[in-house]
Amino acid sequence: MLRWGFRQRAHEFRPALVQQPSQEEDVRDIAEMLRRTEISSINSAALESIEDGIDQLARAYPYANADYLRERTRNGLQYITKQLEGRVPLRRHRELLVDAGWLFLLNACVRYDRGQREAANLSKAAALRIGEEAGHGEIKAWAWETPAWSVTPLMPAARGWTDSPDPTRPPLTPLHHRPRPV
């Protein structure tokens, strides 16, 4: 069966006859394209392992060494970005983006606590961008909330317990006792 197709040359369109594949060839082509879209360089067990690792880091945040957390978030982000460069179906791609968003948020918290505002702001912006791209409202909300926890009056608390000099105000609590994204 023949149908009309068009070839574009410069500023003109010229009709050309194009050979239609048979229905059987069409079905095979569609099945092959579907198979290729499902090929993945990462399996569900690896995704689950990544998510478990992120949960462990988030739970360790109140007491873990900041250098340890910074290094682990960096390693996790490197691993995730390497996976995103491979063949990943859309659903898994989104899951990896969400995992990267949580790691960027954790990194932002660590950086804010250490007074590294530029790195913290960049990590926060990365999390916000990922939250928007992945359509993940919770990551977007945490990205906007995270800098609020590190405002100047709370910074002394990052070095230890500090009581407010004004008895009518509640005592400041250290930053590592604030709520964290989990």
C-alpha positions as CSV (number, residue, x, y, z in Angstrom):
1,M,0.0,0.0,0.0
2,L,1.3,3.4,-0.9
3,R,0.6,6.8,0.8
4,W,1.7,10.3,0.2
5,G,4.5,11.7,2.3
6,F,6.4,15.0,2.1
7,R,10.0,15.8,1.7
8,Q,11.1,19.2,2.8
9,R,13.7,21.0,0.7
10,A,14.7,24.5,1.3
11,H,11.3,26.4,1.2
12,E,9.2,23.9,-0.8
13,F,7.3,20.8,-0.1
14,R,7.1,18.1,-2.7
15,P,4.9,15.0,-2.4
16,A,6.7,11.7,-2.5
17,L,5.5,8.1,-2.5
18,V,6.4,6.2,0.6
19,Q,6.2,2.4,1.0
20,Q,3.9,1.5,3.9
21,P,5.1,-1.4,6.1
22,S,2.9,-4.4,6.4
23,Q,0.7,-4.7,9.5
24,E,3.0,-7.5,10.7
25,E,6.1,-5.3,10.3
26,D,4.3,-2.5,12.0
27,V,3.5,-4.7,15.0
28,R,7.1,-6.0,15.3
29,D,8.4,-2.4,15.1
30,I,6.1,-1.3,17.9
31,A,6.9,-4.3,20.1
32,E,10.7,-3.6,19.5
33,M,10.3,0.1,20.4
34,L,8.3,-0.8,23.6
35,R,11.1,-3.3,24.5
36,R,13.7,-0.6,24.1
37,T,11.8,1.8,26.3
38,E,11.7,-0.7,29.1
39,I,15.4,-1.5,29.0
40,S,17.0,-0.1,32.2
41,S,20.4,0.1,33.6
42,I,19.0,0.1,37.1
43,N,16.6,-2.4,38.7
44,S,14.0,-2.0,41.4
45,A,16.2,-3.5,44.1
46,A,18.9,-0.9,43.4
47,L,16.3,1.9,43.6
48,E,15.1,0.5,46.9
49,S,18.6,0.4,48.2
50,I,19.2,4.1,47.2
51,E,16.0,5.1,49.0
52,D,16.9,3.1,52.1
53,G,20.3,4.8,52.2
54,I,18.7,8.2,51.9
55,D,16.4,7.4,54.8
56,Q,19.3,6.2,56.9
57,L,21.2,9.5,56.2
58,A,18.2,11.5,57.1
59,R,17.7,9.6,60.4
60,A,21.5,10.0,61.2
61,Y,21.4,13.7,60.5
62,P,20.8,14.9,64.1
63,Y,24.0,13.1,65.5
64,A,26.2,12.2,62.5
65,N,29.4,14.1,61.7
66,A,28.8,16.8,59.1
67,D,31.8,15.7,57.0
68,Y,30.4,12.2,56.9
69,L,27.0,13.4,55.8
70,R,28.5,15.7,53.2
71,E,30.6,12.9,51.7
72,R,27.7,10.4,51.7
73,T,25.3,12.8,50.0
74,R,28.0,13.6,47.5
75,N,28.6,9.9,46.8
76,G,24.9,9.3,46.5
77,L,24.4,12.2,44.1
78,Q,27.3,11.0,41.9
79,Y,25.8,7.5,41.8
80,I,22.3,8.8,40.9
81,T,23.6,11.1,38.2
82,K,25.5,8.2,36.7
83,Q,22.4,6.1,36.7
84,L,20.4,9.0,35.0
85,E,23.0,9.0,32.2
86,G,22.1,5.3,31.4
87,R,19.0,3.8,30.0
88,V,16.2,4.4,32.5
89,P,12.4,4.2,31.9
90,L,10.5,7.4,32.7
91,R,9.0,6.0,36.0
92,R,12.5,5.1,37.3
93,H,13.9,8.3,35.9
94,R,11.4,10.3,38.1
95,E,12.2,8.1,41.1
96,L,15.9,8.8,40.7
97,L,15.2,12.5,40.4
98,V,13.2,12.4,43.6
99,D,16.0,10.6,45.3
100,A,18.5,13.2,44.1
101,G,16.2,16.0,45.3
102,W,16.2,14.5,48.9
103,L,20.0,14.2,48.8
104,F,20.3,17.8,47.7
105,L,18.0,18.9,50.5
106,L,20.1,17.0,53.1
107,N,23.2,18.5,51.6
108,A,21.7,22.0,51.9
109,C,20.9,21.3,55.6
110,V,24.4,20.2,56.3
111,R,25.8,23.3,54.4
112,Y,23.5,25.7,56.2
113,D,24.5,24.3,59.5
114,R,28.2,24.8,58.7
115,G,27.6,28.4,57.5
116,Q,28.4,27.5,53.9
117,R,25.5,29.5,52.5
118,E,26.6,29.6,48.9
119,A,26.9,25.8,48.7
120,A,23.7,25.4,50.7
121,N,21.8,27.8,48.4
122,L,23.0,26.0,45.3
123,S,21.9,22.6,46.8
124,K,18.5,24.1,47.8
125,A,18.1,25.5,44.3
126,A,18.9,22.1,42.8
127,A,16.3,20.4,45.0
128,L,13.7,23.0,44.1
129,R,14.4,22.6,40.4
130,I,14.2,18.8,40.7
131,G,11.0,19.1,42.7
132,E,9.5,21.2,40.0
133,E,10.7,18.9,37.2
134,A,9.5,15.7,39.0
135,G,6.2,17.3,40.1
136,H,7.1,16.5,43.7
137,G,5.4,19.1,46.0
138,E,7.1,17.8,49.2
139,I,10.6,18.4,47.9
140,K,9.5,21.9,46.6
141,A,8.1,22.7,50.0
142,W,11.2,21.6,51.9
143,A,13.4,23.5,49.4
144,W,11.6,26.7,50.4
145,E,11.5,25.8,54.1
146,T,15.1,24.7,54.5
147,P,16.7,28.2,54.4
148,A,14.2,29.5,57.0
149,W,15.8,27.2,59.6
150,S,19.2,28.8,59.2
151,V,18.4,32.5,59.8
152,T,20.9,34.4,61.7
153,P,19.3,34.2,65.2
154,L,19.5,30.4,65.1
155,M,23.1,30.2,63.9
156,P,24.6,30.3,67.4
157,A,22.5,27.2,68.2
158,A,24.5,25.3,65.6
159,R,27.5,25.4,67.9
160,G,25.6,24.0,70.9
161,W,22.8,24.7,73.3
162,T,22.1,28.4,73.7
163,D,19.5,29.9,75.9
164,S,17.7,33.1,75.0
165,P,18.8,36.1,77.1
166,D,15.2,37.3,77.2
167,P,13.2,35.2,79.7
168,T,9.9,35.9,77.9
169,R,11.2,34.1,74.8
170,P,11.7,30.4,74.6
171,P,15.2,29.1,74.5
172,L,16.8,28.4,71.2
173,T,17.4,24.8,70.3
174,P,20.3,23.6,68.3
175,L,19.8,23.3,64.6
176,H,20.4,19.6,64.7
177,H,17.2,19.2,66.7
178,R,14.9,20.8,64.2
179,P,12.6,18.7,61.9
180,R,14.3,17.1,59.0
181,P,13.0,15.9,55.6
182,V,12.5,12.2,55.8
